[in-house]
Amino acid sequence: MVSPNTLLRKWSKFLVVVMLLWAQLLAAQRPMEVIINFYPPYPREFAAYYNNPQEYSITVINYTDADQDVYFLGELHGTSNGVSIRTLPGFRIDVPVTIPANGVVNLTGEEIASFYGGLTIQDLEIIGIPPDQLNINGVLPEGEYVWCINAYDFQSSFQPLSVGCSQPFAIHYGDQLNIISPYEGENILTETFNLLWNPTMSDPVKRDQLEYEVKMIDLTEYPDADLDLLFLDGAAQHQLEIVTEDENYIYNGDGSDLELVEGHEYGLRIRAIDPFNEIVFANNGYSEIRRFGYKIPDVVDEEVDDNTNDCYENCHYTNNISSNDAANPASLSKWQIGYFEMEDIEVNAQNGGTIQGTASIKVPWLNDMKVAVEFNNLKVNSNGRVYAGSAKARNDSGGEYDLGDVYNTLFVGRSECPSATLAALADDISTIRSVFNMAAGEPAGVPLGINQNLEGRQFVLGVLDMKFEADRASIALINILEMTSLAEDFWISIAGNDVCLTPGGIGGEYLLYQAFDNRKVGFGNMDVKTFGGLGDDQTIRDQYCYIEMNCEGMKSMAIRGEVSFDRNVIVPDDNGEIGSGKVKGRFEMT
């Protein structure tokens, strides 16, 4: 019987022989080795891997006993996304690089770049990138890559002498960081408040590795400064300057932050940083500069022109939006669309990069109502942000009216809806479809009603349509007035569509108006007409029925019209004779 020690010695000798044979086999298969010296941050452009001398260098080792005349070909290979960019075999330098027998040669980036000096897009084989993105200055899609450079026998036709690649590295992109609170122009009234931001990075692993530079400056101390330069000036006195891994910070939460000065305005900027240099952020990771005040008193200036408008919010989402499609958008719990957030997402169908389904969008202006939306041909990028397509509020109408017919009648045909339709719609938006009567947290479509107050009088605005796009949201509004004191079943509508919608309300000032004259035969054979028509804003304000809206809701309104009645209704006092024709009189309510 063979002892265990004897077996172990025999097995050890066998392993040594196998390893030697394997080493000889590797040497026979790979007479040379190329070591790529390649460090982060990794470039995102195609061309950088072929003609940027600052990015890398290589070390070439010749394991044979003979000099080797070689040239080099490169390949950028995506290990997770199917992308491959390689130099075509026909692209070869005119003079070979000689690697001496058993020698080592180091080639700098400048020397490597000289090999590819005449490289064009025609000299590359590119796989896995859409044709409209094929340009030598284009950027790489997100994913994990390896960068390979290998030596080929100069005398033979495409005979590789080495296999050498870099360590895998990742490339990711992020939208511009978005500050959630405080909001622009907010007047902070407490010593302790929350700074909250969203890095708009959908990959949870990459998001967890981010760090944030948070900087706050007292802008009152720098009244004439360029804010972008001020925040880059290291000498500027800061109110707060920290680095954190969290996505929020409680200012003065532990009592250690500097005390804010009442009546002063402050600026806040936050930068997202990837310590591994794998993510490229829009605007170099910097957010926009958010301005807010601390206990700023209300100031009433009686000399200010009545037409001055300080009620304005930016309707358009202006940050750069990446068009790199998300690999699986349905796996994301939330999407961003403009200034709004989509949740409760149900994807029903996908066709290429477009998506069809349903979701809900919370609208703070509508009492934090969750609006049920339907979307088709939507495109979502890898950061979970919509970059193409739109979502529209679900049509929940039925029974006595169809909301699509109401919309087309008012805004396409520019005529009045039947009184029965307006009466039923007015009843719905005042009762069961009022946002104040809807079940909390339950998404609902349109129509919706929201109460408005103007100089102590209550009105109800109806929401007929809502549309959310990548860079803007809009809304169609209606106010329905009952005029039954003048004529039976007399209802009029004042409406407007494509009105800018922001999370806080109407963005800027808009006019809802009656686009046509509305006539009705009233009591006692009286002719009733309300004035409407098209024109510029001032013409509408001066002549027609309208409602003026701003960020806070209803700002002003006017109902104008005329009545005509037979002369026998009112007989003149002077002679008591009844003339011919009708008496006409105008009325106006503001």
Stockholm file with secondary structure:
# STOCKHOLM 1.0

chainA/1-590         MVSPNTLLRKWSKFLVVVMLLWAQLLAAQRPMEVIINFYPPYPREFAAYYNNPQEYSITVINYTDADQDVYFLGELHGTSNGVSIRTLPGFRIDVPVTIPANGVVNLTGEEIASFYGGLTIQDLEIIGIPPDQLNINGVLPEGEYVWCINAYDFQSSFQPLSVGCSQPFAIHYGDQLNIISPYEGENILTETFNLLWNPTMSDPVKRDQLEYEVKMIDLTEYPDADLDLLFLDGAAQHQLEIVTEDENYIYNGDGSDLELVEGHEYGLRIRAIDPFNEIVFANNGYSEIRRFGYKIPDVVDEEVDDNTNDCYENCHYTNNISSNDAANPASLSKWQIGYFEMEDIEVNAQNGGTIQGTASIKVPWLNDMKVAVEFNNLKVNSNGRVYAGSAKARNDSGGEYDLGDVYNTLFVGRSECPSATLAALADDISTIRSVFNMAAGEPAGVPLGINQNLEGRQFVLGVLDMKFEADRASIALINILEMTSLAEDFWISIAGNDVCLTPGGIGGEYLLYQAFDNRKVGFGNMDVKTFGGLGDDQTIRDQYCYIEMNCEGMKSMAIRGEVSFDRNVIVPDDNGEIGSGKVKGRFEMT
#=GR chainA/1-590 SS CCCHHHHHHHHHHHHHHHHHHHHHHHHHHCSEEEEEEECSSCCCBTTHHHHCTTSEEEEEEECSSSCEEEEEEEEEEETTTCCEEEECTTCCCSSCEEECTTCEEEECHHHHHHHTTTCCGGGEEEESSCGGGCCTTCBCCSEEEEEEEEEEESSSSSCBCCCCBCCCEEEEEECCCEEEESCTTCEECSSSEEEEEECCCCCHHHHHTCEEEEEEEEGGGCTTCCHHHHHHCTTSCCSEEEEESSSEEEETTTSCSCCCCTTCEEEEEEEEECTTSCEEEGGGGBCCCEEEEESCCCCCCTTSCTTCCCCCCCCSCCSCCCCCBCSCGGGCSCEEETTEEEEEEEEEEEETTEEEEEEEEEEGGGTTEEEEEEEEEEEEBTTSBEEEEEEEECBCCCTTCCHHHHHIIIIISCCCCCHHHHHHHHHHHHTTTBTTTSCTTCCBCBCEEEEEEETTEEEEEEEEEEEEESSCEEEEEEEEEECTTTSTTCEEEEEEEEEEEETTEECSCEEEECCSCEEEECGGGCEEEECCCCCCHHHHHHHSCEEEEETTEEEEEEEEEEEEEETTSSCCTTTCCCCSSEEEEEEEEC
#=GC SS_cons         CCCHHHHHHHHHHHHHHHHHHHHHHHHHHCSEEEEEEECSSCCCBTTHHHHCTTSEEEEEEECSSSCEEEEEEEEEEETTTCCEEEECTTCCCSSCEEECTTCEEEECHHHHHHHTTTCCGGGEEEESSCGGGCCTTCBCCSEEEEEEEEEEESSSSSCBCCCCBCCCEEEEEECCCEEEESCTTCEECSSSEEEEEECCCCCHHHHHTCEEEEEEEEGGGCTTCCHHHHHHCTTSCCSEEEEESSSEEEETTTSCSCCCCTTCEEEEEEEEECTTSCEEEGGGGBCCCEEEEESCCCCCCTTSCTTCCCCCCCCSCCSCCCCCBCSCGGGCSCEEETTEEEEEEEEEEEETTEEEEEEEEEEGGGTTEEEEEEEEEEEEBTTSBEEEEEEEECBCCCTTCCHHHHHIIIIISCCCCCHHHHHHHHHHHHTTTBTTTSCTTCCBCBCEEEEEEETTEEEEEEEEEEEEESSCEEEEEEEEEECTTTSTTCEEEEEEEEEEEETTEECSCEEEECCSCEEEECGGGCEEEECCCCCCHHHHHHHSCEEEEETTEEEEEEEEEEEEEETTSSCCTTTCCCCSSEEEEEEEEC
//
